[in-house]
Amino acid sequence: MKKLFILALLATFAFNAANAQESTTVEDASFTKFQLRVRALAVVPNESATIDAIGGNVTIANDYVPELDLTYFFTKNIAAELILATTQHDVKAVATAAGDIPLGDVRLLPPTLTLQYHFNSEMVHPYVGAGVNYTLFYDANSGPVADEVEYDNAFGFAFQLGFDFDITDKWFINIDAKYLLLNTDVTVDATTALGATVGADVDIDPFIAGIGIGYKLF
């Protein structure tokens, strides 16, 4: 219910804001179509899990990584942004019937595509966006207890709010925040330690905060 409320609230805000801006903005045929940004990201999972047999929950560590993104403007206000970065997170099952179980770490490659609405102003350009994400889990290290940990690749939804601050005609500073609704099925082969294979339904739902610099290509 909480996730549905967040989804509805953000979608309503983006729709109403876009309609309000569109009614007051005169379309300008002269605008930069491509923008490139480099950002530093803080990726903060809002994790929870349903773990079969042994119960408990999960903790997923934060990560801090560089990120590259490309934005294409269809009009002066409507754009699409493709975000590329990879993260690495330590994972632990906690408060299970077998105690706390370290599950090593895993890398995530989560390319995310958002459709954005940009507001026009003289130097500060806010924008809102929503889109889709496909997360690839790779290079999983099972840790000292499990024999193997497998994560299913998964689709998710992304919501975005950001600001571009002009420095020159070409360069700008960017502040960006995203929230991803991301769920994966995890299989933990703990036959050696626990005599069983345990499945888990894991919500990762990361909040992603970024700051960086951008350049208007052409």
C-alpha positions, 0 to 999 in steps of 0.5 A: 500500500505504501508503494502504491501511494508513492507511485500515485503521488509522484505520477499525479505531481508530474502530470499536474506540473507538466500540464501547468507548465505547458499552458504557460510555455511558448515552444522554442524551436532553438534548444540543445537536444543532447546533454551529457552528465557525470554524477557522483551517486549515493545509493541507499537501499530501502530493503525488506524481505520475506525469507522461506523456512528460516524467516528473518529479514535482510540488510543491504549496504549503501554504495557510492559510485560514479555515474554517466547519463545521456539526455535527449530532448524531443522538445524544449520541455520533454526529454528522455534520460538514460542512466548508466552505473554499477554498484556493489552491495554487501548483503546479510540475512538478519534475525533468522531462525539460524541467526544473522547470516552474511551472504557476501556481496553482489554487483548490480548493473541497473540501466534506467530510462526515464521520460522527463518534463523540464521547466523553463527558467533563466538559470535554474531548470527543475525537472520531474521524470518517471520510467523503467529500470532493468537490473542485472545482478552479477559477480555474486560472492556467496560469503562464508556460510552459503555455497551459492547465492543467485539473484534473478534479474528484474524490471522496476519503476523509477521516479525522479526529481532534479535541478540543473543550474547553468554555469555558462551557455554549455556547462551546468551543475546537476542535483538529482534524486531518484526512487526505484521500486525494485524486487528480486527473487533470491535463492541461497544454497546453504546445503553445507551449513544448514542442510537446505536451499532457502528462497527469499522475496527481496525488495531493494527499493533504493533511494539514489541521490546524485550531484555532478556536472553536465555539458550541452553537446548540441 
